[in-house]
Amino acid sequence: MGRMRAFDWGLLLTLSLLWGGSFFFTEIALREITPLVTVWGRVALACIILWAILRFRGVRVR
């Protein structure tokens, strides 16, 4: 273990933005959007990401 390199700091910053952003946007969503729409949006986003991963790996989706 040594000192953190710039790459390590970049990974830490990215992780903190993703992790913290999740809580930030969840709070906004709970105030402004109904729970059903919030769930639908999260599921739709997950489907899009999973579909992109499958396409990248060459798996055909019907």
Stockholm file with secondary structure:
# STOCKHOLM 1.0

chainA/1-62         MGRMRAFDWGLLLTLSLLWGGSFFFTEIALREITPLVTVWGRVALACIILWAILRFRGVRVR
#=GR chainA/1-62 SS CCCCCHHHHHHHHHHHHHHHHHHHHHHHHHHHSCHHHHHHHHHHHHHHHHHHHHHHHTCCCC
#=GC SS_cons        CCCCCHHHHHHHHHHHHHHHHHHHHHHHHHHHSCHHHHHHHHHHHHHHHHHHHHHHHTCCCC
//
